[in-house]
Amino acid sequence: MSTGNNHGKPSPNERIKGDSNFLRGTIAEDLKDNVTGGFGPDNFQLIRFHGMYQQDDRDIRAERAKQKLEPLHNVMLRARLPGGIINPEQWLAIDKFADDYSLYGSIRLTTRQTFQFHGVLKPNIKLMHQTLNKVGIDSIATAGDVNRNVLCTSNPYQSELHQEAYDWAKKISEHLLPKTRAYAEIWLDGEKLETTDQEPILGEKYLPRKFKTTVAIPPQNDVDVHANDLSFIAIAENGKLVGFNVLVGGGLAMTHGDSETYPRQADNFGYISKEDTLKVAEAVVTTQRDWGNRSNRKNAKTKYTLEAVGVEVFKAEVERRAGVNFAEPQPFEFTARGDRIGWVEGIDGKHHLTVFIENGRILDFEGATLKTGCAEIAKVHKGDFRITANQNLIIAGVATEDKAQIEQLARQHGLLQDGVSPQKKASMACVSLPTCPLAMAEAERYLPEAVERLETILKKHGVAEEEIIFRITGCPNGCGRAMLAEIGLVGKGPGKYNLHLGGDYTGTRIPRMYKENISEDEIFADIDLLVGRWAKERNDDERFGDFLIRADVIKPVIDPARDFYD
């Protein structure tokens, strides 16, 4: 049988990984080079396995070139926080580091349920890792060709079930981590030994491409299971976790102009008992490790391996490696994927306050001192914080007697505001410009204006209290998860986007491209017409994406590998 990695000459990244001495490369030597603020070509790739991307401020790139200066090289760091849980001591540590050593002073909550530092200069990189290590945080394997930060539904209402699911998210993350000592040696001054590193799961050349895993608790699909290579859907009996349905092969990234790339929904392999979770996770990863395409990185994700070898063949190999047979999938239903903004009471009697953070950017703005407010809450909070996959923040585990103090601080600093519209809560964007090197168009900086225009249209047609899942991503790489939106904008160039329509409210249908490379005014002219039709012609409680399919405005994507571009 031909497996996905038999496609010819390995890509340059395979050489870099193979020559890296288990991800060490010459990073330590590069750190001492004061002539440049950046890293050499190989290390530029290798630092990703340590949780960092080299970036620069593209807004000032041209001006620096005029002054004969290199770009203002810096790194973005993404922390590893399985399930997005962080305690107050940790929060205060990252808040202080962002103040003292980040060019932008902000903390960015991400769609991967963790936080990012942006704008850390080379002399402060080692201090950054050591600061995080002191409070029990690392950034191992949050980027690169490895299993990245494991997501888990932020569901504090079902506290007992959430705790069990979170425990599994943490176990999966730890089990699939790289075993190399490179991270400790380089960043934490760990003792340098003659290496006897072994990577029994990831292999000497690690995975063919990035790999993403989630744990989801129905009925919430807040982690967007179809955006991930591997998802475990929690199945409960009498409020207790008994096992998981296993979804494999989801992913949203594609490449403009390349019909061999496409977003794809995951396949449900079936049900397993919770005791088999780690064996199955390992088997999926090692099958993708051995069968994935190592020649063409654009076709190296798990979704393409399933298409290359067949779902049933891949599934049978996972069963063989795990020594586990999948049972028939257990019934489950997703009904929503947004966060519950405001207070909810958990079954344990504790209270949980979810605050809306536009774009996940925690910074002090005029009239909303979000960063100061989070720090002030961290100084008195006795529970923990939970970062959601929708870029919001949950102040979790608040005792009844502490609710008033937490709410007062949240309101004082603009973290809790009355009247946040349903549409704002249902909208999301990736970081994009000015820092992301892949960005083709604005996303985070454009989202507030775009949401305002969408809200104006909703109000015009008498549906202001409704919301449409609306997402913007600055390139087709998928970070903003626009390919699971009812309206998705994918950056094509400055002020130009591809407009995708027809996803569903719960994140189980891929939207199709409606128009290509159009301006912002053209986008909202089309949305105006379509929302007008929806308001007049929809069935009771019919969501926007479902209406577009029923009204034959756009055809549903049935098999993305074959009909996404039709």
C-alpha positions in Angstrom: 0.0 0.0 0.0 1.2 3.5 -0.8 1.3 5.7 2.2 1.3 9.5 2.3 5.0 10.0 2.8 6.1 8.3 -0.4 6.0 11.4 -2.6 9.6 12.0 -3.5 12.4 14.2 -2.2 11.8 15.4 1.4 11.1 19.1 1.9 13.8 21.4 3.3 12.1 21.4 6.7 12.8 17.7 6.9 16.5 18.3 6.6 16.4 21.1 9.2 14.6 18.8 11.7 16.9 15.9 11.0 20.1 18.0 11.4 18.8 19.8 14.5 20.2 17.4 17.2 16.7 17.0 18.6 15.6 20.7 18.1 18.8 22.3 19.5 20.3 23.5 16.2 22.6 26.4 16.9 19.9 28.4 18.8 22.2 28.9 21.8 24.9 30.3 19.6 22.4 32.6 17.7 21.3 34.1 21.0 24.8 35.4 21.5 25.0 37.1 18.1 24.4 40.8 18.9 24.9 41.9 15.3 21.3 41.0 14.3 18.1 40.9 16.3 17.0 37.8 14.4 17.9 34.1 14.0 19.5 32.3 11.2 17.4 30.4 8.6 17.4 27.0 10.3 17.0 28.4 13.7 14.2 30.6 12.4 12.3 27.4 11.9 13.6 25.5 15.0 12.5 28.2 17.6 8.9 27.3 16.6 9.3 24.0 18.3 10.1 26.0 21.4 6.9 28.0 21.1 8.1 31.1 19.3 7.8 32.8 15.9 10.3 35.4 14.7 8.4 38.5 13.5 8.9 42.2 12.9 6.7 45.2 12.9 5.6 45.5 9.2 4.2 49.0 9.8 7.8 50.4 10.2 9.7 47.9 7.9 9.9 50.4 5.0 11.1 53.3 7.2 13.8 51.1 8.8 14.9 50.1 5.4 15.3 53.7 4.4 17.5 54.2 7.4 19.5 51.1 6.4 18.4 49.2 9.4 17.3 45.6 9.4 13.6 44.9 10.3 12.8 45.3 14.0 13.1 41.5 14.7 11.4 40.2 17.7 9.6 37.0 18.8 6.0 36.1 19.6 5.7 33.4 22.3 2.7 31.2 22.7 2.4 29.4 26.1 1.4 25.8 26.6 -1.8 25.8 28.7 -3.8 22.6 28.2 -7.4 23.5 28.6 -6.5 27.2 29.0 -6.3 27.2 32.8 -4.0 29.6 34.6 -3.8 30.6 38.2 -3.6 34.2 39.7 0.1 33.9 40.6 0.9 32.9 37.0 -1.3 35.7 35.7 0.5 38.4 37.7 3.8 37.1 36.4 2.9 37.3 32.8 1.3 40.7 33.3 4.5 42.1 34.8 6.7 40.6 32.0 4.4 42.1 29.3 4.8 45.5 31.0 8.5 45.3 31.4 9.8 43.5 28.3 7.2 43.5 25.5 7.2 46.1 22.8 3.4 46.3 22.9 2.8 45.7 26.6 -0.2 43.5 25.9 -1.3 39.9 26.6 -3.1 38.3 23.7 -5.6 35.6 24.3 -5.7 33.2 21.3 -8.0 30.9 19.5 -5.7 28.1 20.8 -6.9 28.8 24.4 -3.7 30.2 25.6 -1.9 33.6 25.7 0.8 35.1 23.6 3.5 37.7 24.2 4.2 39.8 21.2 7.3 41.9 20.6 10.0 40.4 22.8 13.5 41.3 21.7 16.4 38.8 21.5 18.2 40.0 24.7 15.0 39.2 26.7 14.0 35.9 25.2 15.8 33.7 27.7 14.5 35.8 30.6 11.0 35.3 29.2 11.3 31.5 29.4 12.8 31.6 32.8 10.1 33.9 34.1 7.4 31.5 32.9 9.3 28.4 34.2 9.3 29.9 37.7 5.5 29.9 37.8 5.1 26.5 36.2 4.5 27.5 32.6 6.4 26.6 29.4 6.0 27.0 25.7 7.2 23.6 24.6 5.6 22.4 21.3 3.1 25.2 20.9 4.3 25.7 17.4 6.3 23.6 14.9 5.6 20.1 13.6 4.3 18.6 16.8 1.1 18.3 18.8 0.3 21.8 19.9 -1.6 23.2 22.9 -4.5 20.9 23.7 -7.9 22.6 23.9 -10.7 21.7 26.2 -14.3 23.1 26.3 -14.5 25.9 28.8 -17.6 24.7 30.6 -17.4 25.8 34.3 -21.2 25.1 34.7 -20.6 21.4 34.5 -17.7 21.6 36.9 -17.2 17.9 37.7 -17.4 16.8 34.1 -15.2 19.7 33.0 -12.6 18.8 35.5 -12.4 15.2 34.2 -12.2 16.4 30.6 -9.5 18.9 31.5 -7.5 16.2 33.3 -7.5 14.2 30.0 -6.5 17.3 28.0 -3.6 17.8 30.3 -2.6 14.1 30.1 -2.8 14.1 26.3 -0.6 17.2 26.2 2.0 15.7 28.4 2.0 12.3 26.7 2.6 13.8 23.2 5.2 16.3 24.2 8.7 16.1 22.6 11.0 14.3 25.0 14.2 16.2 24.0 16.0 18.1 26.7 16.7 21.0 24.3 14.2 23.4 25.8 15.7 23.1 29.3 19.2 23.2 28.1 18.8 26.4 26.0 16.4 28.4 27.9 16.6 27.2 31.5 20.3 26.6 31.7 19.7 22.9 32.1 22.8 20.7 32.4 24.2 20.0 29.0 24.8 16.2 28.6 25.9 14.0 25.8 22.5 13.6 24.2 20.7 10.3 24.4 17.5 11.9 23.4 14.8 9.6 22.0 11.5 10.5 20.5 9.4 7.3 20.6 6.2 9.0 19.6 7.3 12.0 17.5 10.4 10.4 15.9 13.7 12.0 15.1 12.2 14.2 12.4 9.1 14.9 14.4 5.7 15.1 12.5 5.3 16.0 8.9 3.3 19.1 9.9 1.6 20.8 12.8 -1.0 18.7 14.7 -3.9 20.0 16.8 -5.9 18.2 19.4 -9.0 19.1 21.4 -11.3 17.7 24.1 -14.9 18.8 23.6 -17.9 18.6 26.0 -21.2 18.6 24.1 -23.4 20.5 23.6 -20.7 23.2 23.4 -18.5 23.2 20.3 -16.4 26.2 21.5 -13.2 24.5 20.5 -14.3 24.0 16.9 -13.6 20.3 16.6 -13.5 20.3 12.8 -10.5 22.7 12.9 -8.3 20.0 14.5 -6.5 16.8 13.5 -7.8 14.9 16.5 -10.7 15.6 18.8 -12.1 13.6 21.7 -15.8 14.2 22.2 -16.7 13.6 25.8 -19.5 11.0 26.5 -21.0 11.1 29.9 -23.4 8.9 31.9 -25.0 10.3 35.0 -22.7 13.3 34.8 -19.6 11.2 34.8 -17.1 10.8 31.9 -17.1 7.3 30.5 -15.4 7.7 27.2 -15.0 9.6 24.0 -16.0 9.6 20.4 -12.8 10.1 18.4 -12.8 12.6 15.4 -9.7 12.5 13.1 -8.7 14.6 10.1 -10.1 18.1 10.5 -8.3 21.2 9.5 -8.9 24.6 7.9 -5.7 25.8 6.3 -5.4 26.1 2.5 -3.4 28.0 -0.1 -4.8 30.6 -2.4 -4.8 29.3 -6.0 -4.0 25.7 -5.1 -7.0 23.4 -5.5 -5.0 20.5 -3.9 -5.5 22.3 -0.6 -8.8 22.8 1.2 -10.5 22.9 4.6 -11.8 19.5 5.8 -14.2 18.3 8.4 -13.1 15.5 10.7 -14.3 11.9 10.4 -15.8 10.1 13.4 -13.8 7.0 13.9 -16.1 5.8 16.8 -16.2 5.4 20.5 -13.5 4.4 23.0 -13.5 4.1 26.8 -11.6 6.8 28.6 -9.0 4.3 29.7 -7.9 3.9 26.1 -7.5 7.7 25.4 -3.7 7.9 25.5 -3.2 4.8 23.5 -5.5 6.0 20.7 -4.0 9.5 20.8 -0.5 8.0 20.4 -1.6 5.7 17.6 -3.2 8.5 15.6 -0.1 10.6 16.0 2.4 7.9 15.1 0.3 6.8 12.0 0.4 10.4 10.8 4.1 10.5 11.6 4.8 7.5 9.4 2.3 8.1 6.7 2.1 11.8 6.3 3.5 13.7 3.3 7.1 14.8 4.0 7.7 16.1 0.5 5.0 18.7 0.0 4.2 20.6 3.2 1.1 22.0 1.7 -0.3 18.5 1.7 1.3 17.3 4.9 -1.5 17.6 7.4 -3.5 14.6 8.7 -6.5 15.5 6.6 -4.5 14.9 3.4 -3.2 11.6 4.7 -6.7 10.4 5.2 -7.6 11.4 1.7 -4.5 9.7 0.3 -4.8 6.3 2.0 -8.6 6.2 2.8 -10.4 6.8 6.1 -11.0 3.1 6.7 -7.3 2.2 6.1 -6.1 4.9 8.4 -8.6 3.9 11.1 -7.6 0.2 10.9 -4.0 1.2 11.3 -4.8 3.2 14.4 -6.7 0.3 15.8 -3.8 -2.0 15.1 -1.2 0.3 16.8 -3.4 1.1 19.8 -4.7 -2.5 20.3 -8.2 -0.9 20.5 -11.2 -1.4 18.4 -13.5 1.5 17.9 -17.1 0.9 18.9 -20.0 2.6 17.1 -20.1 6.3 17.8 -22.2 7.4 20.8 -24.9 10.0 20.1 -24.1 13.6 20.8 -25.2 17.0 19.6 -23.6 20.4 19.4 -26.1 23.3 19.9 -23.7 26.3 20.4 -20.1 27.3 20.4 -20.1 30.8 22.0 -19.1 31.6 25.5 -21.7 32.5 28.3 -20.8 36.1 28.9 -21.6 37.1 32.5 -22.1 35.1 35.6 -23.1 31.4 35.8 -23.3 29.2 38.8 -21.6 25.8 38.6 -23.0 22.6 40.0 -20.4 22.8 42.8 -21.9 26.1 44.0 -19.0 28.2 42.8 -19.6 31.1 40.5 -17.9 31.8 37.2 -17.7 35.2 35.4 -16.9 35.2 31.7 -15.8 38.6 30.4 -15.8 39.6 26.7 -12.3 40.5 25.4 -12.5 41.9 21.9 -10.0 40.1 19.7 -8.5 38.7 22.9 -6.2 41.8 23.3 -5.7 42.5 27.0 -4.3 46.1 27.1 -5.3 49.3 28.8 -7.5 51.3 26.4 -9.2 54.6 27.0 -12.3 53.9 29.1 -11.4 50.2 29.5 -8.3 49.4 31.5 -8.5 45.7 30.8 -4.9 44.8 31.6 -4.9 46.7 34.9 -8.3 45.2 35.8 -7.2 41.6 35.2 -4.1 42.2 37.4 -6.2 43.7 40.2 -8.6 40.7 40.1 -5.6 38.3 40.1 -4.4 40.0 43.4 -7.6 39.0 45.2 -9.0 36.0 43.2 -9.0 32.6 45.0 -10.0 30.5 42.0 -8.4 30.4 38.6 -8.7 31.9 35.2 -9.8 30.0 32.1 -8.9 31.3 28.6 -11.5 30.3 26.1 -11.1 29.3 22.5 -13.2 32.3 21.6 -10.5 34.6 23.0 -12.5 35.5 26.2 -11.6 35.1 29.8 -13.4 33.2 32.6 -12.8 34.2 36.2 -13.6 30.8 37.6 -14.3 29.3 41.0 -15.6 32.5 42.8 -17.2 31.9 46.2 -20.5 33.5 46.8 -19.0 35.9 49.4 -16.4 37.1 46.8 -18.8 37.8 43.9 -19.4 41.4 44.7 -15.8 42.3 44.9 -14.9 40.5 41.6 -17.8 42.1 39.8 -17.0 45.6 41.1 -13.4 45.3 39.8 -14.5 43.9 36.5 -17.0 46.8 36.0 -14.5 49.4 37.2 -12.0 48.4 34.5 -14.4 47.8 31.7 -14.0 44.0 31.7 -17.7 43.6 32.3 -19.9 45.9 30.3 -23.7 45.9 29.8 -24.9 45.9 26.2 -22.1 44.0 24.4 -24.0 43.1 21.3 -24.7 39.5 20.3 -22.8 40.1 17.1 -19.6 41.2 18.9 -19.7 38.0 20.9 -20.1 35.9 17.7 -17.2 37.6 15.9 -13.5 36.7 15.9 -10.2 37.5 14.0 -6.6 36.4 14.0 -3.8 38.8 14.8 -2.6 39.4 11.2 -1.0 42.8 10.6 1.3 44.3 11.6 3.2 41.4 13.2 2.3 38.1 11.4 4.6 37.5 8.5 1.9 35.5 6.6 -0.7 38.3 6.7 -2.1 39.5 3.4 -4.9 41.7 4.8 -6.0 43.2 8.1 -7.9 41.1 10.6 -7.7 42.0 14.3 -7.4 45.7 13.5 -10.2 45.6 11.0 -12.7 43.5 13.0 -14.2 46.3 15.1 -15.1 48.3 12.0 -16.4 45.3 10.2 -18.6 44.2 13.1 -20.0 47.7 13.3 -20.9 47.6 9.6 -22.5 44.2 10.1 -24.5 45.4 13.1 -25.8 48.4 11.1 -27.0 46.0 8.4 -28.7 43.7 11.0 -30.4 46.7 12.6 -31.5 48.0 9.2 -33.3 44.8 8.5 -34.9 44.4 11.9 -32.7 41.5 13.2 -30.4 43.5 15.5 -30.8 40.9 18.3 -29.6 38.1 16.1 -26.0 37.1 15.6 -24.1 35.5 12.7 -20.9 33.6 13.2 -18.5 36.1 11.6 -14.8 35.6 11.3 -11.9 37.3 9.6 -8.5 35.8 8.9 -5.6 37.8 7.3 -4.5 34.8 5.2 -5.7 31.3 4.3 -3.7 29.6 7.1 -6.9 29.3 9.2 -5.9 30.8 12.6 -9.1 32.9 12.9 -11.2 29.7 11.9 -13.1 31.6 9.2 -13.7 28.3 7.4 -16.1 27.3 10.1 -18.1 30.6 10.0 -21.4 31.5 8.5 -19.6 34.5 7.1 -15.9 34.1 6.7 -13.5 36.7 5.2 -10.1 35.4 4.1 -7.4 38.0 3.3 -6.2 38.1 -0.3 -4.4 41.5 -0.3 -4.6 45.0 1.2 -8.3 45.7 1.7 -9.3 42.6 -0.3 -10.8 39.3 0.9 -12.4 36.2 -0.4 -16.0 36.0 0.9 -17.1 32.6 2.1 -20.7 31.8 3.1 -22.8 28.9 4.2 -21.2 27.5 7.3 -23.5 26.6 10.1 -24.0 28.1 13.6 -22.6 25.1 15.5 -19.4 24.7 13.4 -20.1 21.5 11.6 -20.2 22.7 8.0 -17.5 24.3 5.8 -18.5 27.5 4.0 -17.9 27.8 0.3 -16.3 30.8 -1.5 -19.0 33.1 -2.7 -16.8 35.8 -4.3 -13.1 36.1 -4.7 -10.8 39.1 -4.1 -13.4 41.7 -3.4 -13.2 45.0 -1.5 -14.7 45.7 1.9 -17.5 47.8 0.3 -18.4 45.0 -2.1 -18.4 42.5 0.8 -20.9 44.5 2.8 -23.1 45.3 -0.2 -23.5 41.6 -0.7 -24.1 41.0 3.0 -26.7 43.7 3.0 -28.7 42.1 0.3 -28.4 38.6 1.8 -29.3 39.6 5.3 -32.3 41.5 3.9 -33.5 38.3 2.2 -32.8 36.3 5.4 -34.9 38.7 7.5 -37.9 38.4 5.1 -37.7 34.8 3.9 -36.3 32.7 6.7 -38.2 30.0 8.5 -38.7 30.2 12.3 -35.4 30.4 14.1 -33.5 29.6 10.9 -29.8 30.6 11.1 -28.2 32.7 8.4 -25.9 30.0 7.1 -28.7 27.5 7.0 -30.9 30.0 5.1 -28.3 30.5 2.5 -28.1 26.8 1.8 -31.9 26.3 1.8 -32.5 29.4 -0.5 -29.8 28.0 -2.9 -27.7 31.1 -2.5 -24.7 28.8 -2.2 -24.3 25.1 -2.4 -23.2 23.2 0.7 -19.7 21.6 0.7 -20.3 17.9 0.9 -16.9 16.5 0.1 -14.2 19.2 0.4 -11.5 17.2 -1.3 -13.7 17.0 -4.4 -16.3 19.8 -4.4 -14.9 22.7 -2.4 -13.8 24.6 -5.5 -16.8 23.6 -7.7 
